[in-house]
């Protein structure tokens, strides 16, 4: 088993996904078979369990009848075999069923063979697909069964004779495996996993039939992720979420959302990440991970915009995001500082130091948590004074004292009372004999 990759749902009905609009709404919907199974109470009927296993394996609605017929043929052969062998005790029937399935159906272990199609078409299986088939077989025999999940493996247990018995379905000797030398000899070599015995509750967890079947989706998600198919993984994630919402379904769904967001970020498509985060929140309710994803996307989009000629749009966007609560004050002010700072520097590079200072001061009023723009404004004013002084000094050194004084007088009109400019003016006037 290659197990994949997290609030109670308080959003619109999943059936509304197709009508919500947007490019990501369809990812937060699932096949009606999955939704019906997730919403039902108690054990599923055999045909519903079969349909669920086939649907999560990728079977289309038109193909379910054929797939169910193929499973039923296996179950019919199993029933006839048990009848012929006159196996009546439930424990013995459960053990013999495992041996029968390995003799007739389960031909070769393969880590990636996680679907019912893998079993039905080629006899290839892994821990998840074999456990699901065995669970279906137990349902057909009227024997109570459940799944067991570890960190990277899955198997079954049956409840017979007043006790729970583990069934490692990847191995023909896997019934009550702790008592079988043949199992110990073959299991690890064939699968690479180690058996997690009953009582080791930190490493194993009993799961119901819906979550066990849902692990097919989890494995398919993991396979899509390995192929770097983030959209493919997310398209499967909502179904698993509905089947395993009480355990790790929500976490895995959010993992898939973040993986797709990472792909979009590589293309700098931050607007689509915003849409993805907002769409996910519509269906899942507010969540810290989605809020962080949304804020990061808004920040990155506005940071790009802040460095362009349309920098005021970045500031307006930051103001709006701050008002709606999707951007923190710190990140808002960071965008404002960057936008105003770039624009002010551009003016300064053209020699308009006081225009740069005024723009920086305007920005400083909008970014109270950051003193960068206030400091920049002071620096721009100093540059204006230096520029005026240098012009003054050039004329003064040429003994054109009147022109030197005129330069400073013009500068003082723009920066009245500046001590440095006043000192230069006094120097020029003394040279002129005033």
FIPA-746345 format. One record per residue (C-alpha): x, y, z. Coordinates in steps of 0.1 Angstrom, whole numbers, padded with zeros to 4 digits, always signed. Example, Ala and Ser with C-alpha at 12.3 -4.5 7.8 and 13.67 -1.06 7.14 Angstrom:
<recs>
+0123-0045+0078/+0137-0011+0071/
</recs>
This chain:
<recs>
+0000+0000+0000/+0013+0034-0009/-0010+0055+0014/-0015+0091+0003/-0003+0123+0014/-0071+0184+0071/-0135+0210+0113/-0168+0197+0106/-0181+0206+0072/-0203+0237+0073/-0206+0247+0037/-0230+0243+0008/-0242+0209-0002/-0217+0191-0025/-0245+0187-0050/-0242+0224-0057/-0206+0221-0068/-0215+0221-0105/-0235+0253-0101/-0211+0273-0081/-0190+0282-0112/-0153+0289-0114/-0125+0267-0126/-0121+0247-0093/-0157+0240-0082/-0158+0206-0099/-0129+0195-0077/-0152+0197-0047/-0178+0173-0060/-0179+0135-0061/-0196+0107-0079/-0232+0101-0067/-0222+0066-0057/-0196+0080-0033/-0219+0106-0020/-0246+0081-0013/-0223+0058+0005/-0208+0086+0026/-0242+0098+0036/-0258+0064+0044/-0259+0049+0079/-0249+0014+0089/-0233-0013+0067/-0237-0010+0030/-0257-0035+0010/-0234-0059-0010/-0243-0044-0043/-0237-0009-0030/-0203-0019-0015/-0194-0034-0049/-0204-0003-0067/-0185+0019-0043/-0153-0002-0047/-0156+0000-0085/-0164+0037-0086/-0134+0047-0065/-0114+0024-0088/-0123+0046-0118/-0152+0027-0132/-0177+0048-0151/-0215+0045-0143/-0221+0026-0175/-0195+0001-0166/-0206-0007-0130/-0230-0035-0140/-0203-0053-0158/-0178-0049-0130/-0203-0060-0104/-0211-0091-0125/-0174-0100-0126/-0172-0097-0088/-0204-0116-0083/-0190-0144-0104/-0160-0146-0080/-0183-0146-0050/-0205-0173-0066/-0174-0195-0071/-0164-0189-0035/-0198-0199-0021/-0198-0231-0042/-0163-0239-0031/-0172-0235+0006/-0204-0255+0002/-0185-0283-0015/-0158-0283+0012/-0186-0283+0038/-0170-0255+0057/-0196-0242+0082/-0178-0225+0110/-0174-0187+0103/-0138-0187+0113/-0130-0216+0091/-0150-0200+0062/-0131-0167+0066/-0098-0185+0065/-0107-0207+0036/-0121-0177+0017/-0086-0161+0018/-0070-0192+0005/-0096-0195-0023/-0091-0159-0034/-0053-0163-0036/-0057-0196-0055/-0082-0183-0080/-0081-0145-0082/-0052-0129-0065/-0022-0139-0086/+0007-0114-0081/+0014-0087-0055/+0023-0053-0070/+0026-0021-0049/+0008+0000-0074/-0021-0024-0082/-0046-0006-0060/-0079-0008-0079/-0105-0034-0085/-0097-0032-0122/-0061-0044-0114/-0075-0075-0097/-0103-0082-0122/-0082-0076-0153/-0049-0091-0144/-0050-0106-0109/-0025-0080-0097/-0032-0067-0062/-0017-0047-0033/-0028-0045+0003/-0057-0021-0003/-0073-0038-0033/-0069-0072-0018/-0084-0060+0015/-0114-0045-0003/-0120-0077-0023/-0118-0097+0009/-0142-0074+0027/-0167-0078-0001/-0163-0115+0001/-0170-0114+0038/-0201-0093+0033/-0213-0119+0008/-0208-0146+0034/-0225-0127+0061/-0193-0124+0082/-0187-0091+0099/-0154-0075+0088/-0136-0042+0089/-0104-0026+0078/-0072-0020+0097/-0049+0009+0087/-0013+0015+0097/+0010+0043+0086/+0017+0027+0052/-0003-0005+0051/-0039-0019+0053/-0055-0052+0060/-0087-0066+0074/-0101-0081+0105/-0131-0104+0109/-0153-0107+0140/-0160-0144+0145/-0166-0166+0176/-0167-0136+0199/-0132-0123+0189/-0115-0102+0163/-0091-0120+0140/-0066-0101+0118/-0065-0111+0081/-0034-0100+0061/-0050-0102+0027/-0018-0100+0007/-0008-0135+0018/-0026-0168+0015/-0015-0177+0051/-0026-0143+0064/-0056-0154+0085/-0047-0149+0121/-0012-0142+0109/+0005-0142+0143/-0001-0179+0145/+0013-0188+0111/+0050-0197+0104/+0043-0197+0067/+0030-0162+0069/+0061-0150+0088/+0083-0166+0062/+0066-0151+0032/+0049-0118+0041/+0078-0094+0046/+0097-0108+0016/+0067-0104-0007/+0054-0069+0004/+0082-0052+0023/+0059-0045+0052/+0059-0058+0087/+0028-0071+0105/+0014-0048+0132/-0001-0071+0158/-0033-0064+0178/-0027-0042+0208/-0002-0020+0191/-0027+0009+0190/-0002+0036+0184/+0006+0020+0150/-0028+0006+0138/-0064+0018+0136/-0096+0000+0128/-0116+0017+0100/-0150+0010+0086/-0158-0003+0052/-0162+0032+0037/-0128+0044+0048/-0112+0011+0038/-0126+0013+0003/-0117+0050+0002/-0080+0041+0006/-0082+0031-0031/-0087+0068-0037/-0059+0077-0013/-0035+0055-0032/-0046+0069-0066/-0041+0104-0052/-0006+0094-0041/+0001+0079-0076/-0011+0111-0092/+0011+0132-0069/+0041+0111-0078/+0034+0119-0115/+0032+0156-0105/-0004+0156-0116/-0017+0179-0089/-0051+0184-0106/-0056+0147-0110/-0049+0142-0073/-0073+0169-0063/-0100+0155-0085/-0099+0124-0064/-0094+0140-0030/-0130+0152-0023/-0144+0117-0027/-0119+0104-0002/-0127+0133+0021/-0164+0123+0021/-0156+0087+0028/-0129+0094+0055/-0140+0128+0069/-0138+0115+0105/-0101+0106+0101/-0075+0121+0077/-0098+0128+0048/-0098+0166+0054/-0060+0168+0059/-0054+0149+0027/-0078+0171+0007/-0061+0202+0020/-0027+0186+0011/-0040+0182-0025/-0052+0218-0025/-0018+0231-0014/+0000+0209-0040/-0020+0224-0068/-0014+0258-0054/+0023+0251-0055/+0021+0242-0092/+0002+0274-0099/+0027+0294-0079/+0055+0280-0101/+0037+0297-0130/+0031+0329-0109/-0007+0324-0114/-0015+0338-0080/-0050+0349-0090/-0059+0312-0096/-0045+0303-0062/-0068+0329-0046/-0098+0314-0065/-0088+0279-0054/-0085+0289-0017/-0118+0307-0018/-0136+0278-0036/-0122+0253-0011/-0134+0275+0018/-0168+0277+0003/-0171+0239+0005/-0151+0231+0036/-0157+0262+0058/-0130+0284+0072/-0097+0268+0079/-0063+0281+0090/-0045+0264+0061/-0069+0279+0035/-0067+0313+0051/-0029+0312+0050/-0030+0300+0014/-0053+0328+0004/-0032+0355+0022/+0000+0342+0006/-0015+0343-0029/-0029+0378-0024/+0004+0390-0011/+0024+0374-0040/+0000+0388-0066/+0001+0423-0052/+0039+0422-0047/+0043+0416-0085/+0018+0443-0093/+0035+0468-0069/+0066+0468-0089/+0049+0479-0121/+0035+0511-0134/+0001+0500-0120/+0014+0501-0085/-0016+0521-0072/-0038+0491-0081/-0016+0470-0058/-0021+0495-0030/-0059+0495-0036/-0059+0457-0036/-0040+0456-0004/-0065+0481+0012/-0094+0459+0001/-0078+0427+0013/-0071+0443+0047/-0107+0454+0049/-0121+0420+0042/-0097+0403+0066/-0077+0383+0041/-0045+0402+0045/-0028+0411+0078/-0018+0446+0087/+0018+0437+0085/+0015+0422+0050/-0007+0451+0039/+0019+0476+0050/+0047+0456+0034/+0029+0459+0000/+0023+0496+0005/+0059+0502+0014/+0071+0483-0016/+0047+0500-0040/+0052+0535-0028/+0090+0530-0023/+0094+0519-0060/+0074+0548-0073/+0092+0573-0051/+0126+0560-0061/+0116+0563-0097/+0109+0600-0091/+0141+0605-0073/+0161+0590-0101/+0146+0617-0123/+0158+0643-0099/+0124+0650-0084/+0136+0645-0048/+0108+0665-0032/+0082+0647-0053/+0097+0615-0041/+0095+0627-0005/+0059+0637-0008/+0050+0603-0023/+0069+0585+0004/+0051+0605+0031/+0017+0597+0015/+0026+0560+0017/+0039+0563+0052/+0004+0574+0063/-0010+0542+0049/+0016+0519+0065/+0017+0528+0102/+0036+0496+0112/+0066+0503+0090/+0088+0534+0092/+0107+0527+0060/+0088+0553+0040/+0092+0580+0066/+0129+0573+0067/+0130+0573+0029/+0111+0607+0028/+0137+0622+0050/+0165+0608+0028/+0148+0623-0003/+0147+0657+0013/+0183+0654+0022/+0191+0646-0014/+0172+0677-0025/+0193+0698-0001/+0225+0682-0013/+0216+0688-0049/+0208+0725-0042/+0240+0728-0022/+0261+0713-0050/+0247+0737-0075/+0253+0765-0051/+0289+0754-0045/+0297+0752-0082/+0285+0788-0087/+0301+0800-0055/+0334+0786-0065/+0331+0805-0098/+0325+0836-0077/+0291+0840-0091/+0277+0848-0057/+0244+0863-0069/+0235+0832-0090/+0246+0810-0061/+0223+0829-0038/+0194+0827-0063/+0198+0789-0064/+0194+0787-0026/+0165+0812-0026/+0146+0790-0050/+0153+0759-0030/+0141+0776+0002/+0108+0783-0015/+0104+0745-0016/+0120+0737+0017/+0116+0769+0038/+0136+0769+0070/+0161+0742+0061/+0192+0749+0082/+0216+0738+0056/+0201+0760+0029/+0199+0790+0052/+0236+0786+0060/+0244+0785+0023/+0223+0816+0017/+0241+0834+0045/+0275+0824+0030/+0265+0838-0004/+0252+0871+0011/+0284+0876+0030/+0304+0871-0001/+0283+0897-0019/+0290+0921+0010/+0255+0921+0024/
</recs>
